[in-house]
């Protein structure tokens, strides 16, 4: 097993928890595949952030809590793998940048420049073909089934999230993603609210 594989496997172990249906191992793999097409010069910090940005995922946690804990778990995992001689630790600057990127994936504020591509990759699903977008919503519904046992309550909250996204001046932080995916993402969000 290579060092990269060890990091990937360690990250995916967290994403295989049974309460996950969207923020799962498929999501990490999808972002890595999207990066090959839309960000082929991914930095080491960006890749590390992709692997761990949802390593902790508690539905309904206060804004920033999952991301902050995921950043800490990334640091702990890198340290543990290095200490065990399984994978060399990335440079301190890489770990610090990955931490910053992970914390930016709250999508509450425009991300800093070093996190822009990762945040755009993470939001790409909003611009997915309609059937995939719908399936994404259903997967999120599964994750929130204990917080919102009622479908009506869940979809009211989900549509409020969609409306908050539509109020943003731009969904995507980079020109590359805005030019290719902004219109489609906004069309999906508007269509979802209307249905």
Number of C-alpha atoms within 10 A of each C-alpha: 9 9 15 14 11 15 21 19 15 18 24 21 12 18 25 15 15 9 17 19 20 19 23 20 22 14 19 23 15 16 22 19 13 15 19 12 10 16 16 11 10 15 14 15 24 27 18 25 28 28 27 29 33 28 30 22 21 15 16 13 10 9 11 16 16 23 26 21 19 23 26 18 20 27 17 12 17 21 16 15 17 15 12 9 11 16 19 16 18 15 10 9 10 17 21 14 19 28 26 21 28 31 23 23 26 18 18 11 9 17 22 13 11 16 23 20 24 27 27 23 19 20 19 19 18 23 20 16 12 18 8 13 18 15 12 18 16 15 16 18 20 16 21 19 15 12 12 16 12 10 12 10 11 17 17 12 13 17 17 13 14 18 16 10 17 16 10 12 7 14 23 26 20 15 11 14 19 16 10 12 20 19 13 16 25 19 14 19 20 15 11 18 15 8 6
